[in-house]
Amino acid sequence: MHILPYDNENNPIVDANNKTVPLNYFNIVKLKTGDAFEYQVPGYETCIVPATGTININVEGIEFQRLGNRVEDVWDGEPEGVYVPVGAKAEMACMSENAEVFIAGAKYDKVLVPFDVRESDLVQYGSDETKTHRKIKHILGQKQHDKVGRLLVSELYTVGAGGWSGFPSHKHDTNRIPKETRHDETYNFRFKPNWGSGLQMLQRSDNESGDAYHIVDGSTICIDHGYHPCCVLPGYEMYYFTILGGLSQRSLIQYFQPTHAYQVETIPGIKDMIAKFK
């Protein structure tokens, strides 16, 4: 499902129990100096990540000061985040001139402990030659595995101008461990310059024609099932904020499309990338 950018007025873009991706939650909150925003999501653990701007956060009386250091856009510095336990009340206050804040969530049934993430876990893989050169910055990744229930949150960047992500094509829509896990996935895309655009493919079955969505700056994509590579036009850089919510476990097991699976052996660093989604 493709959700074109719109003014959501700080209301969830992907609400709890969404029909397409019921394991995910996603909101974009925009604030100005002195503004505050409060939320609770029963049945979902969440993570607060400033795309730009600086905010103070209070999670049930626990304070996290001055989260976020990016000013211009998502390319302007490293990501930071705060984990919010299931159903907890979280309040954010804008400390900069403006702030745009992502709230990512996954369905879960246990209440854990809030914490902050101040440095990213960076994975870089692929190559310019194969047009798959990519950086992944984990906010809730392998390092936080024992502190989080089902939620994985990361930022993905194409390296250079133009190229592919999510290739070799893979899916994770069926719980059949150890071959594959069910993880719903939600993306929010940004482009540099922001008039750039790209393509999100969604191929339901191997070797059968699928769907394609023209993604623009601010597009949200919800992946329910199927193989889902994406690409950016030559001359532009692409970023996407990634939310993964697991049905039965947090660690992601991708099933690579049989036709293209052999290319796992041809793309530098991809095995390390796979290992980081735990």
C-alpha positions in Angstrom: 0.0 0.0 0.0 1.3 3.5 -1.0 0.3 6.4 1.2 1.2 9.7 -0.5 2.5 12.5 1.7 -0.2 14.7 3.3 -0.6 16.8 6.4 -1.5 14.2 9.0 -1.9 16.9 11.7 0.1 14.7 14.1 -2.4 11.9 13.8 -1.1 8.3 13.1 -0.4 7.6 9.4 -0.4 3.8 10.2 -2.6 3.4 13.3 -2.9 0.4 15.7 -4.4 -2.6 14.0 -4.0 -1.3 10.5 -5.6 -3.7 8.0 -2.5 -4.0 5.8 0.3 -4.0 8.5 -1.4 -4.8 11.9 1.9 -5.4 13.5 3.1 -1.8 12.8 2.4 1.7 14.1 3.7 4.9 12.5 3.2 8.6 13.1 5.0 11.8 12.0 4.8 14.6 14.5 5.7 18.2 13.5 6.4 20.7 16.3 7.7 24.3 16.8 9.5 25.8 19.7 7.6 25.4 22.9 5.1 22.9 21.4 4.4 19.6 23.2 2.9 16.4 22.1 1.7 13.4 24.2 0.7 9.9 23.1 -0.1 6.4 24.3 -0.5 3.3 22.1 -2.0 0.4 24.0 -0.7 -3.0 22.9 2.3 -1.5 21.0 5.9 -0.7 22.0 7.2 2.4 20.2 10.4 4.3 19.4 10.7 8.1 19.1 13.2 9.2 16.5 13.7 12.9 15.5 14.1 13.2 11.7 15.1 16.8 12.4 15.2 19.1 15.4 15.8 18.5 19.1 13.2 17.4 21.7 13.0 16.6 25.4 11.0 13.4 26.2 9.3 12.2 29.4 8.2 8.6 29.6 6.1 8.0 32.7 8.3 10.3 34.7 11.7 9.3 33.2 13.4 12.2 31.4 15.5 12.1 28.3 17.0 15.5 27.4 17.9 17.0 24.1 17.3 14.0 21.8 18.1 14.7 18.1 20.9 16.7 16.5 19.9 17.1 12.8 18.9 20.5 11.5 18.5 20.5 7.7 17.3 17.0 6.9 17.9 13.3 7.6 21.4 13.5 6.0 22.5 16.1 8.5 23.9 14.0 11.4 23.4 10.7 13.1 20.0 9.2 14.4 19.0 9.1 18.0 16.0 7.5 19.6 14.0 6.7 22.8 12.3 3.3 23.4 8.8 3.6 24.9 7.3 0.5 26.5 3.9 -0.9 25.6 1.1 1.4 26.4 3.3 3.9 28.3 2.5 7.6 28.2 5.2 9.6 26.4 5.4 13.4 26.1 7.8 15.3 23.8 8.6 19.0 23.9 10.3 20.9 21.1 13.6 22.5 22.0 14.6 23.7 18.6 13.0 26.1 16.1 11.2 23.2 14.4 11.2 19.4 14.8 9.9 16.6 12.7 9.6 13.4 14.7 9.0 9.8 13.7 7.2 7.4 16.0 7.7 3.7 15.1 5.8 0.9 16.8 5.3 -2.9 16.9 2.6 -5.0 18.5 3.8 -6.6 21.8 2.3 -7.8 25.0 4.9 -7.2 27.7 6.0 -4.0 29.4 9.7 -3.4 29.4 11.9 -0.5 30.5 12.4 2.8 28.6 15.9 3.7 27.4 17.7 6.1 24.9 20.0 5.4 22.0 22.6 8.1 21.3 24.8 6.4 18.7 23.9 4.4 15.6 25.1 1.0 14.7 26.3 1.5 11.2 26.4 -1.3 8.5 27.6 -0.5 5.0 27.4 -3.0 2.2 27.0 -3.5 -1.6 29.0 -1.7 -4.3 28.8 1.0 -6.8 29.4 -1.6 -9.5 26.3 -3.6 -8.6 24.2 -0.5 -7.9 23.4 -1.8 -4.4 25.7 0.4 -2.3 23.9 1.2 0.9 24.3 2.3 4.5 22.0 1.1 7.3 21.9 2.9 10.6 20.3 0.8 13.3 18.4 2.7 16.1 16.8 -0.4 17.6 19.0 -3.2 16.2 21.2 -6.0 17.3 22.7 -4.1 20.3 19.3 -3.6 21.8 18.0 -7.1 21.3 17.5 -8.0 25.0 15.8 -4.7 25.8 13.1 -4.7 23.1 10.1 -7.0 22.3 9.3 -7.3 18.6 10.4 -3.9 17.2 13.3 -3.2 14.8 13.9 0.4 13.7 16.6 1.6 11.2 17.5 4.2 8.7 18.6 3.2 5.2 20.6 5.4 2.8 21.6 4.8 -0.8 25.2 5.6 -1.3 25.9 7.8 -4.3 23.3 8.9 -6.8 20.9 6.2 -8.0 20.8 2.5 -7.1 18.8 -0.3 -5.7 17.8 -1.4 -2.1 16.2 -4.5 -0.8 17.9 -6.6 -3.4 18.2 -9.5 -3.9 14.5 -9.5 -3.7 13.2 -11.0 -0.4 10.0 -11.4 1.6 9.1 -12.0 5.3 5.3 -12.5 5.3 5.0 -16.1 6.5 5.9 -17.6 9.9 7.8 -20.8 8.9 10.8 -20.7 11.1 13.7 -21.4 10.5 13.2 -20.5 6.8 11.2 -17.2 7.2 9.5 -15.0 9.8 6.4 -12.9 9.6 7.4 -9.3 9.9 5.2 -6.5 8.8 7.2 -3.6 7.4 6.6 0.2 7.0 8.8 2.7 5.2 8.9 6.5 5.0 11.0 7.8 2.1 13.0 11.0 1.6 15.0 12.2 -1.4 17.9 14.5 -1.9 17.3 16.9 -3.6 13.7 16.5 -2.4 12.2 16.7 -5.9 13.8 13.3 -6.6 11.7 10.1 -6.7 12.0 6.3 -7.0 10.1 3.1 -7.4 8.8 0.5 -4.9 8.2 -2.9 -6.4 6.0 -5.5 -4.8 6.1 -8.9 -6.5 3.6 -11.3 -5.0 5.0 -14.5 -6.5 8.3 -15.5 -8.0 8.5 -15.0 -11.8 5.0 -13.4 -12.0 4.4 -9.7 -12.7 3.7 -7.6 -9.6 2.9 -4.0 -8.6 5.0 -0.9 -8.7 4.5 2.4 -6.9 6.0 5.8 -7.8 7.4 7.0 -4.5 8.2 10.7 -3.8 9.6 12.7 -0.9 7.4 11.8 2.1 5.8 8.6 0.7 4.9 5.9 3.1 4.8 2.3 2.0 3.2 -0.6 3.9 4.5 -4.1 3.0 2.1 -6.9 3.9 3.4 -9.7 1.6 5.6 -10.3 -1.4 9.1 -9.5 -2.6 9.9 -5.8 -2.3 13.0 -4.2 -3.8 13.1 -0.4 -4.4 15.2 2.0 -6.4 16.0 5.7 -6.8 16.4 7.7 -10.0 19.9 8.4 -11.2 21.2 11.7 -9.9 19.3 11.5 -6.5 20.0 10.1 -3.1 17.3 8.1 -1.2 16.6 7.5 2.5 13.9 5.5 4.1 12.9 5.1 7.7 12.2 1.4 8.3 9.8 -0.2 10.9 9.7 -4.0 11.3 7.3 -5.7 13.7 7.6 -9.4 14.2 4.7 -11.7 14.8 6.5 -14.3 17.0 10.0 -13.1 17.4 12.2 -10.0 17.0 14.9 -11.5 14.8 14.1 -11.2 11.1 14.6 -14.2 8.8 14.3 -13.1 5.2 13.3 -15.5 2.4 15.2 -14.6 -0.8 13.3 -14.9 -4.1 14.4 -18.2 -5.6 15.1 -16.6 -9.0 17.5 -14.0 -7.6 18.8 -15.8 -4.4 22.2 -16.6 -5.9 23.0 -12.9 -5.9 23.5 -13.0 -2.2 26.9 -14.3 -3.1 27.7 -11.5 -5.5 26.9 -8.4 -3.3 29.7 -7.4 -0.9 28.7 -7.2 2.8 25.1 -8.4 2.4 25.6 -11.4 4.8 26.7 -9.0 7.5 23.7 -6.8 6.8 21.4 -9.9 7.2 23.0 -10.8 10.5 22.4 -7.3 12.0 18.6 -7.6 11.8 18.3 -9.6 15.0 
